[in-house]
Amino acid sequence: MSVEPLEAAGQVPAMNSDNVQPEASDTFVATPQVEALAQRASAYLEAGFPVHLAGPAGTGKTTLAFHAAAKRGRPVKLIHGNDEFGVSDFVGQDNGYRRNTLVDNFIHSVVKTEEEVRTFWIDNRVTTACINGETLIYDEFNRSRPEVNNLFLSILGEGILNLPNRRHQGAGYLQVHPEFRVIFTSNPEEYAGTHKTQDALMDRMITMKVSHYDRETEIRVTQAKSGLPASEAAIVVDIVRELREQSVNHHRPTLRACIAIATVLQNCKISARADNLFFRDICRDILDMDVAKVRRDGSSLNESPVDEVVARISGRARRPKVVEPKPV
């Protein structure tokens, strides 16, 4: 699925009506670290708890959410947080009118007309997911305003969806299906465009911290997505991980940068070597955007560290092995 970088290793969603159907993918990388996260998430969902995958961008939260949702075998709905969303964008709203007209002409000289106009309600994704017992993936939910997300308080707490505008159809309240589950994902609150989440909502979910994956996982994901040989993918991953360690909060560059560099290398049939000018240019183009956030000894660097890191790490791959002389 093309949403997060573990997408490289992720599943591919097939669209069916308003649902997303996760399907197995040959490029999904299930290392012990990934499977451990997926197993815990699945256990919480099966026990009836909503799961919250929290972590920086580029750590594969959305793909992990699809993986956990697929294990349930229930239909999946996907929504994305948006600051401009209102409650109606999630639960539904009146959309158009239904008009009934009755003309009584039983007596030819007397015509009696009776007309009734009713609004026509259309459910949106949260409502249909609650009714049908589906798995709802709410991606980057803290990009929506907290007052909009309040609708989940009664859903997760009491199993009731409050729909006062729907009561003219005989259902001002809906009982949530027992198989309904929610998987939330979020980036840290300091990210641009995010909101602080109310404590009452956080208290109703189990939060799993998702950070950058270990070196083995990143190499396998990069290789699976790009087709680059493992030895070359390892060089790219080591360069990105080194620059990430030098960054202010150790968040960027992410696995997306590994995949981008490796994909270009594979397409152009070139190697990850410092003496290849094109390779160095690719690294600058993709990684230099994070240079302003790279620090050394607490001070920002005025010059890009990309060239130095690329030369040092990719240079290791071409050093000849030192053969010790055999004792006479």
Backbone torsions as a table, in degrees:
resi	resn	phi	psi	omega
1	MET	NA	137.9	-172.3
2	SER	-94.6	72.4	179.2
3	VAL	-129.1	-43.7	-179.8
4	GLU	-128.2	166.0	-174.3
5	PRO	-67.0	-25.7	174.4
6	LEU	-67.7	-6.4	170.8
7	GLU	-51.9	-32.9	178.3
8	ALA	-53.4	-33.9	-178.2
9	ALA	-112.1	13.6	-168.1
10	GLY	-91.2	-164.5	-179.9
11	GLN	-101.3	161.8	-177.3
12	VAL	-109.4	117.1	-178.9
13	PRO	-79.6	134.3	174.8
14	ALA	-104.2	127.7	-176.3
15	MET	-80.1	131.9	176.8
16	ASN	-139.0	104.0	-175.8
17	SER	60.4	-124.8	-178.9
18	ASP	-98.4	7.3	-177.8
19	ASN	-102.8	160.6	173.3
20	VAL	-114.6	126.3	-179.1
21	GLN	-107.7	101.5	178.7
22	PRO	-64.3	137.6	178.7
23	GLU	-127.5	150.1	-179.6
24	ALA	-63.0	145.0	179.6
25	SER	-128.0	140.9	179.6
26	ASP	-66.2	-19.5	-177.0
27	THR	-95.5	7.2	178.4
28	PHE	-73.4	126.7	-177.8
29	VAL	-100.5	113.8	-178.1
30	ALA	-110.6	77.9	174.8
31	THR	-79.0	167.4	178.5
32	PRO	-54.9	-37.2	-179.9
33	GLN	-66.0	-43.2	179.7
34	VAL	-65.9	-45.8	-178.4
35	GLU	-65.1	-34.1	178.2
36	ALA	-63.8	-42.6	177.3
37	LEU	-64.9	-45.9	-178.1
38	ALA	-64.3	-37.4	-178.9
39	GLN	-66.1	-42.2	178.8
40	ARG	-66.8	-42.9	179.1
41	ALA	-60.7	-43.6	179.6
42	SER	-63.4	-39.0	180.0
43	ALA	-63.9	-41.9	178.9
44	TYR	-64.7	-42.0	-178.9
45	LEU	-65.0	-43.9	-179.0
46	GLU	-65.0	-28.8	178.1
47	ALA	-79.8	-4.2	175.9
48	GLY	99.2	8.9	-177.1
49	PHE	-100.8	142.7	171.2
50	PRO	-72.8	147.4	-177.1
51	VAL	-113.3	138.6	178.1
52	HIS	-121.3	114.4	177.6
53	LEU	-96.4	110.0	-174.8
54	ALA	-115.9	135.8	178.1
55	GLY	171.3	172.0	-178.5
56	PRO	-67.0	163.3	178.4
57	ALA	-62.6	146.8	175.4
58	GLY	85.8	15.6	-178.9
59	THR	-107.8	9.7	172.5
60	GLY	80.4	25.8	-177.2
61	LYS	-64.4	-44.7	-176.4
62	THR	-67.9	-39.8	177.1
63	THR	-64.5	-40.3	177.2
64	LEU	-63.5	-37.0	177.4
65	ALA	-63.2	-43.6	177.7
66	PHE	-64.3	-38.5	-179.7
67	HIS	-63.1	-46.2	179.2
68	ALA	-66.3	-38.4	179.3
69	ALA	-65.9	-38.5	-179.1
70	ALA	-63.8	-32.8	-179.6
71	LYS	-64.4	-24.0	-178.3
72	ARG	-76.3	-25.4	179.9
73	GLY	74.0	17.5	178.2
74	ARG	-105.8	157.2	174.9
75	PRO	-57.7	148.2	-174.9
76	VAL	-120.0	134.0	172.2
77	LYS	-116.7	144.8	-176.6
78	LEU	-123.7	129.2	171.6
79	ILE	-131.9	152.3	-179.8
80	HIS	-116.6	138.0	178.1
81	GLY	-63.4	144.0	-178.0
82	ASN	-153.6	129.2	-177.5
83	ASP	-62.5	-23.7	-177.0
84	GLU	-91.1	-2.9	-179.3
85	PHE	-71.2	144.5	170.0
86	GLY	-112.7	176.0	-178.6
87	VAL	-58.8	-37.1	-177.5
88	SER	-63.6	-26.6	178.3
89	ASP	-68.0	-18.9	-179.6
90	PHE	-101.0	-44.7	-172.4
91	VAL	-99.2	-26.6	-178.7
92	GLY	126.1	176.8	-178.5
93	GLN	-165.0	166.9	173.2
94	ASP	-69.2	130.1	-176.4
95	ASN	-136.6	94.9	-179.0
96	GLY	87.7	-173.3	-174.6
97	TYR	-132.8	155.1	173.2
98	ARG	-118.5	119.1	-173.9
99	ARG	-112.6	129.2	175.3
100	ASN	-118.0	128.5	-179.6
101	THR	-124.4	129.5	178.5
102	LEU	-119.0	120.0	179.0
103	VAL	-109.3	118.8	-179.6
104	ASP	-105.4	108.9	179.8
105	ASN	-123.6	39.3	-178.7
106	PHE	-60.7	-39.1	174.0
107	ILE	-102.4	122.8	-170.3
108	HIS	-61.1	-24.8	-178.3
109	SER	-90.8	-4.2	-179.2
110	VAL	-127.0	124.8	177.7
111	VAL	-115.7	123.2	179.6
112	LYS	-116.3	124.5	-178.8
113	THR	-117.0	130.6	178.2
114	GLU	-125.7	126.3	-175.7
115	GLU	-126.8	135.9	179.2
116	GLU	-129.4	130.9	-179.6
117	VAL	-120.6	125.5	177.3
118	ARG	-127.1	143.6	174.9
119	THR	-72.0	154.9	-176.2
120	PHE	-113.9	115.6	-176.2
121	TRP	-88.6	135.7	175.8
122	ILE	-123.0	123.8	179.0
123	ASP	-70.9	147.4	172.5
124	ASN	-107.2	-172.7	-164.8
125	ARG	-64.3	-39.7	-179.5
126	VAL	-64.3	-42.2	-179.7
127	THR	-63.7	-47.8	-178.8
128	THR	-66.4	-34.2	177.3
129	ALA	-66.3	-39.2	178.0
130	CYS	-66.9	-38.1	-178.7
131	ILE	-70.3	-41.9	-171.9
132	ASN	-94.1	-2.4	179.9
133	GLY	69.9	42.4	-177.9
134	GLU	-92.8	169.8	174.0
135	THR	-95.7	120.2	-178.5
136	LEU	-100.7	123.0	173.6
137	ILE	-101.3	114.5	-178.7
138	TYR	-106.0	94.2	-172.8
139	ASP	-80.9	130.6	-179.5
140	GLU	50.6	54.8	-173.9
141	PHE	-65.7	-23.9	-178.7
142	ASN	-80.4	7.3	168.8
143	ARG	-84.9	-14.8	173.7
144	SER	-87.3	154.2	-178.7
145	ARG	-68.7	144.0	-177.9
146	PRO	-56.3	-37.6	-178.3
147	GLU	-65.5	-27.4	176.1
148	VAL	-73.3	-41.0	-179.2
149	ASN	-71.0	-8.2	177.4
150	ASN	-59.0	-23.7	-178.2
151	LEU	-62.1	-22.1	-180.0
152	PHE	-78.8	-12.9	-178.4
153	LEU	-61.7	-50.1	-179.8
154	SER	-74.2	-30.4	178.3
155	ILE	-63.4	-48.8	-175.6
156	LEU	-81.8	-28.4	-177.3
157	GLY	-86.0	-51.5	-175.3
158	GLU	-109.3	-6.1	-177.9
159	GLY	70.5	30.2	-178.2
160	ILE	-129.6	133.9	174.2
161	LEU	-105.1	118.7	-177.4
162	ASN	-87.9	117.8	-178.4
163	LEU	-129.7	74.3	-176.3
164	PRO	-61.0	-32.2	-178.2
165	ASN	-76.4	-8.2	-178.3
166	ARG	-98.6	-0.8	-171.9
167	ARG	-67.2	-20.8	178.0
168	HIS	-68.1	-13.6	173.4
169	GLN	-97.4	10.2	174.8
170	GLY	88.4	15.4	-178.4
171	ALA	-145.6	78.6	175.6
172	GLY	-75.3	-21.3	175.3
173	TYR	-129.9	143.7	176.2
174	LEU	-121.5	132.9	173.6
175	GLN	-78.8	125.8	-177.5
176	VAL	-72.8	135.1	178.9
177	HIS	-58.9	138.6	-177.2
178	PRO	-62.6	-20.7	179.7
179	GLU	-91.4	0.0	179.8
180	PHE	-68.1	133.5	177.0
181	ARG	-138.6	155.9	177.7
182	VAL	-127.7	135.8	170.5
183	ILE	-117.3	114.8	177.7
184	PHE	-95.9	146.1	168.0
185	THR	-128.4	150.6	179.6
186	SER	-155.2	152.4	169.8
187	ASN	-96.0	161.7	179.5
188	PRO	-55.2	152.4	-175.1
189	GLU	-65.9	-21.6	-179.6
190	GLU	-76.8	-7.3	177.1
191	TYR	-68.0	145.6	178.6
192	ALA	-62.4	137.7	175.8
193	GLY	84.8	9.6	179.1
194	THR	-109.1	158.6	-179.7
195	HIS	-117.3	155.1	173.5
196	LYS	-73.6	131.6	-177.1
197	THR	-87.5	139.2	-179.7
198	GLN	-65.1	143.0	-178.0
199	ASP	-61.2	-34.2	-177.7
200	ALA	-61.9	-35.2	178.5
201	LEU	-76.3	-42.4	179.1
202	MET	-61.3	-32.5	-178.3
203	ASP	-70.0	-17.2	-177.2
204	ARG	-94.2	-1.6	-177.0
205	MET	-126.8	159.9	175.3
206	ILE	-100.2	118.3	-176.2
207	THR	-94.2	126.5	175.8
208	MET	-112.2	122.4	178.9
209	LYS	-78.3	123.9	179.0
210	VAL	-114.4	117.9	179.8
211	SER	-114.7	-170.5	178.5
212	HIS	-65.2	144.9	-176.4
213	TYR	-78.4	166.4	179.5
214	ASP	-69.2	170.6	-174.6
215	ARG	-60.6	-42.2	-178.6
216	GLU	-60.0	-44.8	-179.0
217	THR	-64.8	-43.8	-178.8
218	GLU	-64.3	-38.0	178.0
219	ILE	-65.4	-45.0	-177.8
220	ARG	-67.2	-37.2	177.7
221	VAL	-66.6	-45.8	179.6
222	THR	-60.1	-44.0	179.5
223	GLN	-65.3	-43.1	-178.4
224	ALA	-65.0	-38.5	-176.8
225	LYS	-77.2	-37.6	-172.7
226	SER	-97.3	-26.8	-173.5
227	GLY	83.6	3.7	179.6
228	LEU	-70.6	143.3	177.2
229	PRO	-57.3	151.8	-175.0
230	ALA	-59.0	-38.9	-179.0
231	SER	-64.1	-38.1	178.4
232	GLU	-73.8	-40.2	178.8
233	ALA	-61.9	-35.1	179.6
234	ALA	-63.5	-38.7	178.6
235	ILE	-63.5	-46.3	-179.9
236	VAL	-60.9	-46.4	-179.0
237	VAL	-62.6	-42.3	-179.4
238	ASP	-63.9	-36.8	177.1
239	ILE	-63.7	-48.0	-179.0
240	VAL	-64.7	-42.3	-179.6
241	ARG	-65.2	-36.8	177.8
242	GLU	-64.2	-45.6	178.6
243	LEU	-66.5	-34.0	177.7
244	ARG	-63.6	-40.0	179.5
245	GLU	-65.1	-28.4	179.9
246	GLN	-82.7	-12.8	-176.2
247	SER	-73.1	165.0	-174.3
248	VAL	-60.8	-49.2	-175.7
249	ASN	-112.9	9.9	178.5
250	HIS	60.5	30.1	-179.7
251	HIS	-101.4	-36.6	-175.1
252	ARG	-123.5	151.3	0.4
253	PRO	-75.4	160.5	-173.6
254	THR	-105.2	-176.6	178.0
255	LEU	-61.2	-25.4	176.6
256	ARG	-59.0	-37.6	179.3
257	ALA	-65.5	-39.8	176.6
258	CYS	-58.1	-47.7	-177.1
259	ILE	-64.4	-42.0	-179.0
260	ALA	-62.6	-49.0	-179.3
261	ILE	-62.7	-46.4	-177.8
262	ALA	-64.3	-37.8	-179.9
263	THR	-64.7	-42.1	178.4
264	VAL	-65.6	-42.2	178.6
265	LEU	-59.6	-45.0	-179.0
266	GLN	-65.4	-42.6	-179.4
267	ASN	-65.0	-34.5	-177.8
268	CYS	-92.8	-3.2	178.2
269	LYS	57.2	47.2	176.6
270	ILE	-123.1	164.0	-176.6
271	SER	-100.8	158.2	179.1
272	ALA	-85.0	80.5	-178.1
273	ARG	-130.8	140.8	-176.2
274	ALA	-65.9	-25.4	-179.7
275	ASP	-80.6	1.0	175.7
276	ASN	-96.4	108.8	-175.5
277	LEU	-59.7	-38.6	-178.4
278	PHE	-64.3	-39.5	177.8
279	PHE	-62.2	-43.5	179.8
280	ARG	-64.2	-38.9	178.8
281	ASP	-65.3	-40.2	177.8
282	ILE	-59.4	-46.0	-179.8
283	CYS	-62.0	-40.8	178.1
284	ARG	-63.2	-47.4	-177.3
285	ASP	-59.6	-41.1	-173.6
286	ILE	-87.1	-31.1	-172.5
287	LEU	-103.9	-19.2	-175.9
288	ASP	-66.0	-18.9	-179.4
289	MET	-64.9	-18.7	-178.9
290	ASP	-98.3	2.8	-174.8
291	VAL	-63.1	-36.7	-178.4
292	ALA	-61.7	-21.9	-178.1
293	LYS	-98.9	3.6	179.8
294	VAL	-90.9	132.6	-178.6
295	ARG	-126.8	153.8	173.7
296	ARG	-137.2	124.4	-176.5
297	ASP	56.9	35.6	175.5
298	GLY	83.7	-4.1	-177.8
299	SER	-114.8	145.8	178.3
300	SER	-69.3	144.7	178.8
301	LEU	-87.8	134.8	177.3
302	ASN	-82.6	-28.4	-179.9
303	GLU	-106.4	151.5	-179.0
304	SER	-69.3	131.4	176.2
305	PRO	-85.1	-0.2	-173.1
306	VAL	-62.1	-48.3	-177.0
307	ASP	-59.5	-42.8	-177.9
308	GLU	-65.1	-43.4	-179.7
309	VAL	-67.8	-42.3	178.8
310	VAL	-61.5	-45.1	-178.4
311	ALA	-64.6	-41.5	-176.5
312	ARG	-69.4	-45.9	-174.5
313	ILE	-78.8	-43.9	-179.6
314	SER	-73.3	-22.0	177.6
315	GLY	-68.8	-26.6	179.7
316	ARG	-63.2	-33.1	-174.6
317	ALA	-69.2	-21.5	-176.2
318	ARG	-106.8	4.3	177.1
319	ARG	-72.3	131.3	177.9
320	PRO	-69.3	146.9	178.2
321	LYS	-70.4	136.2	178.0
322	VAL	-84.0	120.3	-179.9
323	VAL	-97.1	117.1	179.3
324	GLU	-71.7	136.7	178.5
325	PRO	-67.0	140.7	179.8
326	LYS	-74.5	139.0	177.9
327	PRO	-65.3	139.5	-179.3
328	VAL	-75.6	NA	NA
